[in-house]
Amino acid sequence: MGFFYLDNCGRAACMVSPEEHKAFLSIAEAEAHRHGAEVIEMVVRGDPTRRVIELFVDSEAGVSLGLCQEISKSLIQEIDKTAFAVGNYRLDVSSPGIDRPLKFPWQYRKHAGRKLQVAWSAEGGPQTSTGKLVSINDEELVMQPDNETVERHIRFEAIVEARVKTPW
């Protein structure tokens, strides 16, 4: 069984074996870590002879063009040593942008004061709330839900997905 990645029209665009996916993700994470960043998401599309590899990275200090270039350059050298990218490929390294889910607690700190939509697991079943991120610590975030007077404390391990909500 392999991983299917979808193109922007929702069609299956590429199949990558679990071994290839794991191997490349391991290489990408190691290179990102070498440059003080974390891999947020990896998307692979195209056929095996003309793959497009999109790598979204973030760091506590933020993501600059220079950081993306450094990761890209070192990652290309590592990819070329493996059988993962036989044939032509294009590697795109960029910041995750505001529309990608938050993955690490330090990412929340960068969005303190902004509006988030958070989905989490609770004893009574799945919960979702939208509101202002008031504060965070190592274990939980505190948000002021829209149209509620009581702040909500949500533990990170319970969060299923959290996204920054844009005002537009």
Secondary structure, DSSP 4 states (H G I P E B T S, - for coil): --EEEE-TTS-EEEEE-HHHHHHHHHHHHHHHHHTT-EEEEEEEES-TTEEEEEEEEE-TT---HHHHHHHHHHHHHHHTTSSTT-SEEEEEEE---TTSPP-SHHHHHTTTTSEEEEEEEETTEEEEEEEEEEEE-SSEEEEEETT-SS-EEEEGGGEEEEEEPP--
